[in-house]
Amino acid sequence: MSVKIKSPDEKTALPADTDSSLTDPVFAMVGNPNCGKSTIFNTLTGLKQKVANYPGVTVEKREGTCLSQHGKRLRLLDLPGAYSLNARSPDEAVVRDVLLGRRTDTPKPDLVIFVADASNLERNLYLATQVFELGIPSLLVLNMMDVAEDKQLRIDQEELSRRLGIPVILMQATSGKGMLELKSALSRKPAAAPRREPPLPAPVAAALEKTRAELTAAGVLDEQASLLEPLYLVSDHDPAHYGIEEFHLGRIAACRALLEKNHPAWENHLAAARYADIEKLLSGVLRRPARDESTLTDKLDSIFLHPVWGGACMAMIMLLLFYMIFSVAEGPMEWIDGAMASAGNWIGSQMGPGDLRDLVVSGIIPGVSGIAKFLPQILILFFFIGMMEDTGYMARVAFIMDKFMGRVGLNGRSFVPFFSSYACAVPGIMATRTIASPKDRLITILITPLASCSARLPVYLLMIAAMFPAGKVPSLQKALIMLGMYALGTGGAFAFAWLFNRSMAKEKSSLMVLEMPSYKRPALRHVAHYMLERAKIFLVRAGTVILGLSILLWAAQTYPKPSTPEPENPAAKAAYNTEHLANSMAGRAGHWIEPLIKPLGFDWKIGIGLISSFTAREVFVSTMSIIYAVESKGDENLEPLTKQIADDKWPDGRPIFTPLVCISLMVFYVFAMQCLSTVAVVKRETNGWKWPLFQIAYMTGTAYLASLAVYQIGSLLGF
Amino acid sequence: MAPTTFLSDLSVGMSGVIADLPPDSDAHTRLRELGFVPGTPVRLVRRAPMGDPIEVAVRGSRLAMRKGEAGKIKLVPG
């Protein structure tokens, strides 16, 4: 699949009339993942930044502005982390295309701020030298000097600057050391571009000349393209070939095949030649201790990656994370609920009765409340993820869990997003941004809602209570049924991961390399920034979709309205509400789907519950309360509702909620995609409706078949 | 000729020098770009608690990779 990038994009293009922003110089920050680039970007731009997706791909575009020391406005672009301009992922393709000036939505930068991890200089210079050869004015920031000192590395800053021909700035971004030097360097007129020749052997260069001529003739390149542009186009290893137009792919592949034939393994020779150059560049500049000293990181890893203690530490941290999202978030979620309810009451009392008041009080306010309720969980999860990423612990979790996740074709990075989805899939899916491989990220997004989240609990509890109408539910049975539901969801998630991995594995084998960064003290400001940024993205991008869809569902449950006014008497009012819901569009839909769900053991009333709870699973309980005309008192007191449910009968006198139907319904909720918010977040994270619709189809299809199997086989066996 | 082993066979804490990588593997091209080029000393730092992946020290950095890929990287004693 390939996406055209030459299409203009209205969202990312800045309007021409705002403070001549188009003429402001554009500075791009480039570097490896884990080099601390984003911390520097956040410090420079503060809150003056915006995050969007590059058009057509789920790569985040982070852009901000800052003022030079002379008060001049600078546009700052934080490009995604990359290891090489031979792109292997859409992230790296974006870096390549921006630096080559091949994107219409992003200007070619006027200056590159290359951020390198000083404790890891050789590897970081691989991308750095590739970038410096492009002929864009550049400066080099050596970040994480504290870690380099801990490793007893000595770097001759002046000599490195002289050899590269560009300014070199020492930095410790977490404490702000070096930030002043960087700001003053950004305020000066950029020095001339570094003069570095790429290590291209003459025959390869000659072959690339031919390639360039051919690609120029085919319209892939323009006249002034340097030799490096064809080089990085033919060395594109991204399975999605992002950033290359589809009708150019064949031409590029042909050029690549010719190069391979005449110069076998030329890419391997280039990598070796570049490292030879880097060794020369660093000889006398970088001094290492005579032997590897045991660093703080080694000492910590001997605990955190210990065969026994490592697993125990991780289990404790994960339990704490789970406890925080599951229980601690509950308090703030109730406050939000309460505050929104009183706001609704107040607004309701200020407005005259009518459709508009109903829309505000029963449609919009519950919708907004439903969105805001996710914030505590999102903030808590991203606090943990931010801390784990910033300290370097996240890579250790991935290292420990990789083998386990690898069994179903995923990698260790998928563990934390999946695990946190047992509390709630919404933050879990947002956390899949930390998975580098696009395929693994997509599969994780697809299976994550199968983890039994907390919204399923009220449904499970109601059904378990209905199974034992005589009195108190025996706790052993209750625990076993719950355990069974969790196991079913988990098993389903892994089975589908395996299946999706097999059906998408036609691409070349993906490589799992995991950088194990040195541990460092977390920068709390950076973590706080990250939490707020994620919360804002959720509110703006997903919140609007959730609100729109929940108003639609509210309308389906409200219209058409009964012609008689609502009675005052509470008993009559409950009956009136039941009647109203049964006659609404959602109620009628419940009747329509009855033939479809009867084989699962469900009647039309359950049908209404299924339709209404597409907003969120727990809505099933409140819908049932309305249908059975029980005054709902929240999820805690299920007794009156349970009694009504247990007494309900089919027209022929058989009870509806037999234990088998209760199990069938629980199984349905294990698999079905009954959550608007998840749909909205998946849409945002996959950049379109294709995958959320696929997800609804496969999950709800599985739910239907599984329930059908449970009910039919159970009935045959005489339950 | 020095005896050749593979990166995945090193015992924890032992080192070797890279002799060769598969020439036509896409994954190994990226590993070369990350510093695994012939002539480079490498050390096996540890194995994950479940035995796979392994953590390798190369050019002052630490990278984890699966035994599948490491098993194709030929070493000579360093």
Interface residues (C-beta under 8 A of the other chain):
Chain A: Y83 S84 N86 R88 S119 N120 L121 E122 R123 Y126 K151 L153 H237 P264 A265 E267 N268 A271 A272 Y275 R288 D292 D301 L305 H306 P307 V308 G310 G311 A395 F399 I400 D402 K403 F404 G406 G412 K508 S509 S510 L511 M512 V513 L514 E515 M516 P517
Chain B: L21 P23 D24 D26 A27 T29 R30 L31 R32 E33 L34 G35 V37 P38 T40 R43 R46 A48 P49 M50 G51 D52 P53 E55 A57 R59 G60 S61 R62 L63 A64 M65 R66 E69
